[in-house]
Amino acid sequence: MDRLNDILHELGISKVKLAKFLGVSRQMIYNYLDLDDINKWPKDKKVLLLNLLGIKSADELDSIKVDTDYITAVETRLNAMCNDAPTMLDAVDAGSIFSGLGKKEKELMVSIIDLIKEKLEDDKDPKNYAAMKYLYHFIQSMDSSKELKYILGYVAKETGFVKPLEFAFNEEEQFVFESIMYSAFVLYNSGGASKTKLAECHKRFINQIEQKMEDKLSRTLELNNIKVQALKELGYTEINEHNASEVFEKIAEIQSRKVGN
């Protein structure tokens, strides 16, 4: 069963999606995976799982090689079955958070939500909350740096979900970035990147972050002062729906004055 769990993890199949495929609850999936032998599963569920994995018996689990082609084949079988079953999308009306999205975008969003929910509900690993919070901040920051998208591409390739020569973004830049990332991981995994040797580099990293936070705070204070000045010049005490447009125009005017000076 350890090998089965490893395969499911390498394939990136969430408990939610596997439960949907097998037609059982997520809790039942945990119960199945806690068993010491797949042959103890209900026969129909075992057959479904073996078909999904493209094997005829549990004895073939050890021979499975999880590479890009295998992941694609399993995903195709999984999606073919899951697409025929009711989904979270069926229970959501057109005025929901899915409004304005196409079919594939909706399906991707549901998969992401399912996976995040599964991680947050897993009380066996309290670090999941921190990881999902970092993921949230990553998504928040993604438009601030193209390299963040390159990181996603590198991870997708490293874990076998995307072919290594697929470049969704700027091919030349992504190629260079992935090469540097690979070199960094080789150094990290070799044990040659000791904390002592990298202390000075990490110190510069901390200083850079602190400077960015200080700049952000200064900018926030500056904008707040400009807002207060705009309200004062217009004779208002607060921004509301009635005066927002006028106040924002005044803020822009004050900022242009400062630039002119």
C-alpha beads as a LAMMPS data file, in Angstrom:
LAMMPS data file: protein, C-alpha beads

261 atoms
260 bonds

1 atom types
1 bond types

-500.0 500.0 xlo xhi
-500.0 500.0 ylo yhi
-500.0 500.0 zlo zhi

Masses

1 110.0

Atoms # bond

1 1 1 0.000 0.000 0.000
2 1 1 2.960 2.316 0.510
3 1 1 3.741 1.984 -3.195
4 1 1 0.136 2.802 -4.112
5 1 1 0.219 5.924 -1.956
6 1 1 3.506 6.931 -3.559
7 1 1 2.068 6.479 -7.061
8 1 1 -1.045 8.520 -6.260
9 1 1 1.164 11.256 -4.815
10 1 1 3.449 11.279 -7.864
11 1 1 0.402 11.442 -10.134
12 1 1 -0.955 14.387 -8.168
13 1 1 -4.366 12.739 -7.737
14 1 1 -6.179 14.310 -4.804
15 1 1 -8.303 12.302 -2.396
16 1 1 -11.294 14.364 -3.555
17 1 1 -10.805 13.435 -7.208
18 1 1 -10.088 9.783 -6.408
19 1 1 -13.233 9.641 -4.269
20 1 1 -15.242 11.065 -7.142
21 1 1 -13.735 8.556 -9.568
22 1 1 -14.540 5.620 -7.296
23 1 1 -17.957 6.967 -6.313
24 1 1 -17.278 7.028 -2.563
25 1 1 -16.767 9.641 0.128
26 1 1 -13.381 11.193 0.795
27 1 1 -13.352 9.594 4.250
28 1 1 -13.856 6.195 2.636
29 1 1 -10.756 6.813 0.505
30 1 1 -8.741 7.357 3.686
31 1 1 -10.164 4.107 5.054
32 1 1 -9.203 2.228 1.888
33 1 1 -5.675 3.610 1.897
34 1 1 -5.212 2.689 5.552
35 1 1 -5.675 -0.997 4.664
36 1 1 -2.471 -3.006 4.291
37 1 1 -3.501 -4.703 1.038
38 1 1 -5.422 -3.416 -1.977
39 1 1 -6.997 -6.867 -2.301
40 1 1 -8.975 -6.038 0.851
41 1 1 -10.771 -3.262 -1.038
42 1 1 -14.307 -3.907 -2.328
43 1 1 -13.832 -5.787 -5.604
44 1 1 -15.558 -3.172 -7.794
45 1 1 -13.472 -0.335 -6.344
46 1 1 -10.274 -2.325 -6.727
47 1 1 -11.049 -3.051 -10.383
48 1 1 -11.783 0.627 -11.042
49 1 1 -8.479 1.678 -9.458
50 1 1 -6.464 -0.940 -11.346
51 1 1 -8.078 0.156 -14.614
52 1 1 -7.240 3.767 -13.795
53 1 1 -3.604 2.831 -13.223
54 1 1 -3.543 0.716 -16.380
55 1 1 -2.645 -2.568 -14.663
56 1 1 -4.409 -5.900 -14.156
57 1 1 -3.338 -6.785 -10.624
58 1 1 -1.826 -5.225 -7.514
59 1 1 1.363 -7.206 -8.184
60 1 1 2.121 -4.813 -11.058
61 1 1 2.247 -1.728 -8.817
62 1 1 6.004 -2.033 -8.297
63 1 1 6.616 -2.054 -12.045
64 1 1 4.835 1.259 -12.643
65 1 1 7.126 4.063 -13.798
66 1 1 5.527 7.453 -13.259
67 1 1 6.775 9.610 -16.116
68 1 1 5.123 12.311 -18.225
69 1 1 3.476 9.849 -20.635
70 1 1 2.085 7.739 -17.789
71 1 1 0.722 10.807 -15.974
72 1 1 -0.975 11.961 -19.192
73 1 1 -2.539 8.544 -19.771
74 1 1 -3.886 8.297 -16.219
75 1 1 -5.179 11.883 -16.315
76 1 1 -7.027 11.115 -19.547
77 1 1 -8.742 8.080 -18.017
78 1 1 -9.495 9.933 -14.792
79 1 1 -10.976 12.976 -16.520
80 1 1 -13.041 10.836 -18.898
81 1 1 -14.755 9.183 -15.950
82 1 1 -15.031 12.282 -13.757
83 1 1 -16.438 14.437 -16.551
84 1 1 -19.432 12.115 -16.779
85 1 1 -20.247 12.516 -13.088
86 1 1 -21.920 15.488 -11.366
87 1 1 -19.364 18.018 -10.264
88 1 1 -19.119 21.013 -8.012
89 1 1 -19.862 23.068 -11.112
90 1 1 -23.331 21.566 -11.386
91 1 1 -24.266 22.985 -7.994
92 1 1 -23.107 26.511 -8.738
93 1 1 -25.287 29.097 -10.419
94 1 1 -24.105 31.434 -13.176
95 1 1 -23.793 34.377 -10.794
96 1 1 -21.109 32.684 -8.701
97 1 1 -17.326 33.039 -8.618
98 1 1 -17.251 30.948 -11.805
99 1 1 -19.035 33.626 -13.783
100 1 1 -17.110 34.713 -16.866
101 1 1 -14.940 31.597 -16.991
102 1 1 -14.840 29.057 -19.807
103 1 1 -15.307 25.319 -19.277
104 1 1 -11.621 24.439 -18.936
105 1 1 -11.002 27.429 -16.648
106 1 1 -13.917 26.361 -14.422
107 1 1 -12.641 22.787 -14.273
108 1 1 -9.154 23.988 -13.343
109 1 1 -10.545 26.247 -10.634
110 1 1 -12.623 23.414 -9.158
111 1 1 -9.575 21.129 -9.126
112 1 1 -7.542 23.799 -7.321
113 1 1 -10.292 24.436 -4.771
114 1 1 -10.749 20.697 -4.160
115 1 1 -7.032 20.196 -3.609
116 1 1 -6.634 23.187 -1.295
117 1 1 -9.693 22.122 0.709
118 1 1 -8.251 18.636 1.078
119 1 1 -4.946 20.037 2.309
120 1 1 -6.622 22.348 4.832
121 1 1 -8.851 19.556 6.150
122 1 1 -5.898 17.243 6.735
123 1 1 -5.357 17.731 10.467
124 1 1 -2.501 15.203 10.381
125 1 1 -0.217 17.901 8.974
126 1 1 -0.558 21.299 10.722
127 1 1 1.979 22.762 8.278
128 1 1 -0.597 22.561 5.487
129 1 1 -2.193 25.836 6.599
130 1 1 1.122 27.671 6.361
131 1 1 1.830 26.108 2.970
132 1 1 -1.576 27.121 1.598
133 1 1 -1.151 30.640 3.012
134 1 1 2.202 30.920 1.237
135 1 1 0.535 29.651 -1.941
136 1 1 -2.094 32.392 -1.575
137 1 1 0.620 35.032 -1.254
138 1 1 2.449 33.511 -4.228
139 1 1 -0.649 33.917 -6.390
140 1 1 -1.139 37.449 -5.060
141 1 1 2.414 38.338 -6.098
142 1 1 2.533 36.481 -9.403
143 1 1 1.947 39.521 -11.607
144 1 1 4.746 41.461 -9.916
145 1 1 7.476 39.246 -11.365
146 1 1 7.566 37.112 -14.511
147 1 1 10.079 34.847 -12.779
148 1 1 7.352 33.640 -10.421
149 1 1 5.595 32.100 -13.425
150 1 1 8.887 30.497 -14.458
151 1 1 9.061 28.916 -10.988
152 1 1 5.664 27.320 -11.584
153 1 1 6.858 25.987 -14.924
154 1 1 10.005 24.541 -13.359
155 1 1 8.054 22.771 -10.599
156 1 1 5.515 21.353 -13.070
157 1 1 8.345 19.936 -15.171
158 1 1 10.413 18.679 -12.231
159 1 1 7.404 16.751 -10.893
160 1 1 6.617 15.257 -14.304
161 1 1 3.312 16.988 -15.005
162 1 1 4.663 18.957 -17.963
163 1 1 7.117 17.923 -20.649
164 1 1 10.583 19.475 -20.177
165 1 1 10.643 21.279 -23.525
166 1 1 7.263 22.961 -23.078
167 1 1 7.644 26.720 -22.685
168 1 1 4.374 28.497 -21.912
169 1 1 6.042 31.870 -21.369
170 1 1 9.144 33.544 -22.841
171 1 1 11.093 30.514 -24.094
172 1 1 14.594 32.023 -23.886
173 1 1 14.113 33.518 -20.428
174 1 1 12.341 30.430 -19.119
175 1 1 15.149 28.218 -20.446
176 1 1 17.808 30.293 -18.651
177 1 1 15.778 30.468 -15.434
178 1 1 15.125 26.706 -15.371
179 1 1 18.817 25.999 -15.913
180 1 1 19.740 28.229 -12.974
181 1 1 17.024 26.672 -10.798
182 1 1 18.290 23.187 -11.643
183 1 1 21.862 24.177 -10.750
184 1 1 20.670 25.644 -7.456
185 1 1 18.788 22.470 -6.522
186 1 1 21.784 20.314 -7.452
187 1 1 23.937 22.415 -5.124
188 1 1 21.289 22.292 -2.379
189 1 1 20.823 18.504 -2.593
190 1 1 24.571 17.851 -2.760
191 1 1 25.022 19.195 0.747
192 1 1 27.587 21.724 -0.455
193 1 1 25.314 24.666 0.319
194 1 1 25.990 24.930 4.048
195 1 1 24.288 27.506 6.243
196 1 1 27.645 28.964 7.239
197 1 1 28.716 29.527 3.634
198 1 1 25.378 31.100 2.732
199 1 1 24.943 33.253 5.841
200 1 1 26.141 36.444 4.138
201 1 1 23.955 35.815 1.101
202 1 1 20.913 35.240 3.324
203 1 1 21.714 38.427 5.206
204 1 1 21.577 40.370 1.933
205 1 1 18.265 38.635 1.187
206 1 1 16.840 39.797 4.531
207 1 1 18.121 43.347 4.005
208 1 1 16.509 43.483 0.568
209 1 1 13.145 42.352 1.964
210 1 1 13.310 44.818 4.854
211 1 1 14.098 47.628 2.407
212 1 1 11.120 46.669 0.241
213 1 1 8.848 46.610 3.308
214 1 1 10.161 50.012 4.399
215 1 1 9.601 51.439 0.911
216 1 1 6.079 49.995 0.854
217 1 1 5.309 51.507 4.269
218 1 1 6.659 54.895 3.172
219 1 1 4.565 54.747 0.011
220 1 1 1.465 53.823 2.038
221 1 1 2.028 56.734 4.418
222 1 1 2.599 59.078 1.495
223 1 1 -0.636 58.003 -0.201
224 1 1 -2.533 58.361 3.066
225 1 1 -1.193 61.894 3.528
226 1 1 -2.208 62.774 -0.037
227 1 1 -5.696 61.368 0.606
228 1 1 -6.028 63.466 3.782
229 1 1 -4.870 66.556 1.868
230 1 1 -7.348 65.883 -0.961
231 1 1 -10.249 65.526 1.472
232 1 1 -9.219 68.718 3.253
233 1 1 -8.981 70.722 0.016
234 1 1 -12.405 69.484 -1.095
235 1 1 -13.991 70.043 2.309
236 1 1 -14.844 66.386 2.928
237 1 1 -14.141 64.225 5.967
238 1 1 -14.238 60.821 4.256
239 1 1 -14.418 59.055 0.906
240 1 1 -17.834 57.633 0.029
241 1 1 -19.664 56.459 -3.089
242 1 1 -20.899 59.960 -3.803
243 1 1 -17.555 61.781 -3.733
244 1 1 -15.095 58.972 -4.596
245 1 1 -14.592 60.064 -8.216
246 1 1 -13.962 63.666 -7.219
247 1 1 -11.569 62.698 -4.425
248 1 1 -9.552 60.378 -6.686
249 1 1 -9.247 63.148 -9.269
250 1 1 -7.992 65.486 -6.555
251 1 1 -5.483 62.858 -5.376
252 1 1 -4.158 62.538 -8.938
253 1 1 -3.906 66.328 -9.168
254 1 1 -1.930 66.561 -5.916
255 1 1 0.416 63.795 -7.086
256 1 1 1.027 65.635 -10.370
257 1 1 1.894 68.781 -8.398
258 1 1 4.534 66.863 -6.461
259 1 1 6.002 65.445 -9.669
260 1 1 6.104 68.952 -11.176
261 1 1 7.991 70.248 -8.178

Bonds

1 1 1 2
2 1 2 3
3 1 3 4
4 1 4 5
5 1 5 6
6 1 6 7
7 1 7 8
8 1 8 9
9 1 9 10
10 1 10 11
11 1 11 12
12 1 12 13
13 1 13 14
14 1 14 15
15 1 15 16
16 1 16 17
17 1 17 18
18 1 18 19
19 1 19 20
20 1 20 21
21 1 21 22
22 1 22 23
23 1 23 24
24 1 24 25
25 1 25 26
26 1 26 27
27 1 27 28
28 1 28 29
29 1 29 30
30 1 30 31
31 1 31 32
32 1 32 33
33 1 33 34
34 1 34 35
35 1 35 36
36 1 36 37
37 1 37 38
38 1 38 39
39 1 39 40
40 1 40 41
41 1 41 42
42 1 42 43
43 1 43 44
44 1 44 45
45 1 45 46
46 1 46 47
47 1 47 48
48 1 48 49
49 1 49 50
50 1 50 51
51 1 51 52
52 1 52 53
53 1 53 54
54 1 54 55
55 1 55 56
56 1 56 57
57 1 57 58
58 1 58 59
59 1 59 60
60 1 60 61
61 1 61 62
62 1 62 63
63 1 63 64
64 1 64 65
65 1 65 66
66 1 66 67
67 1 67 68
68 1 68 69
69 1 69 70
70 1 70 71
71 1 71 72
72 1 72 73
73 1 73 74
74 1 74 75
75 1 75 76
76 1 76 77
77 1 77 78
78 1 78 79
79 1 79 80
80 1 80 81
81 1 81 82
82 1 82 83
83 1 83 84
84 1 84 85
85 1 85 86
86 1 86 87
87 1 87 88
88 1 88 89
89 1 89 90
90 1 90 91
91 1 91 92
92 1 92 93
93 1 93 94
94 1 94 95
95 1 95 96
96 1 96 97
97 1 97 98
98 1 98 99
99 1 99 100
100 1 100 101
101 1 101 102
102 1 102 103
103 1 103 104
104 1 104 105
105 1 105 106
106 1 106 107
107 1 107 108
108 1 108 109
109 1 109 110
110 1 110 111
111 1 111 112
112 1 112 113
113 1 113 114
114 1 114 115
115 1 115 116
116 1 116 117
117 1 117 118
118 1 118 119
119 1 119 120
120 1 120 121
121 1 121 122
122 1 122 123
123 1 123 124
124 1 124 125
125 1 125 126
126 1 126 127
127 1 127 128
128 1 128 129
129 1 129 130
130 1 130 131
131 1 131 132
132 1 132 133
133 1 133 134
134 1 134 135
135 1 135 136
136 1 136 137
137 1 137 138
138 1 138 139
139 1 139 140
140 1 140 141
141 1 141 142
142 1 142 143
143 1 143 144
144 1 144 145
145 1 145 146
146 1 146 147
147 1 147 148
148 1 148 149
149 1 149 150
150 1 150 151
151 1 151 152
152 1 152 153
153 1 153 154
154 1 154 155
155 1 155 156
156 1 156 157
157 1 157 158
158 1 158 159
159 1 159 160
160 1 160 161
161 1 161 162
162 1 162 163
163 1 163 164
164 1 164 165
165 1 165 166
166 1 166 167
167 1 167 168
168 1 168 169
169 1 169 170
170 1 170 171
171 1 171 172
172 1 172 173
173 1 173 174
174 1 174 175
175 1 175 176
176 1 176 177
177 1 177 178
178 1 178 179
179 1 179 180
180 1 180 181
181 1 181 182
182 1 182 183
183 1 183 184
184 1 184 185
185 1 185 186
186 1 186 187
187 1 187 188
188 1 188 189
189 1 189 190
190 1 190 191
191 1 191 192
192 1 192 193
193 1 193 194
194 1 194 195
195 1 195 196
196 1 196 197
197 1 197 198
198 1 198 199
199 1 199 200
200 1 200 201
201 1 201 202
202 1 202 203
203 1 203 204
204 1 204 205
205 1 205 206
206 1 206 207
207 1 207 208
208 1 208 209
209 1 209 210
210 1 210 211
211 1 211 212
212 1 212 213
213 1 213 214
214 1 214 215
215 1 215 216
216 1 216 217
217 1 217 218
218 1 218 219
219 1 219 220
220 1 220 221
221 1 221 222
222 1 222 223
223 1 223 224
224 1 224 225
225 1 225 226
226 1 226 227
227 1 227 228
228 1 228 229
229 1 229 230
230 1 230 231
231 1 231 232
232 1 232 233
233 1 233 234
234 1 234 235
235 1 235 236
236 1 236 237
237 1 237 238
238 1 238 239
239 1 239 240
240 1 240 241
241 1 241 242
242 1 242 243
243 1 243 244
244 1 244 245
245 1 245 246
246 1 246 247
247 1 247 248
248 1 248 249
249 1 249 250
250 1 250 251
251 1 251 252
252 1 252 253
253 1 253 254
254 1 254 255
255 1 255 256
256 1 256 257
257 1 257 258
258 1 258 259
259 1 259 260
260 1 260 261
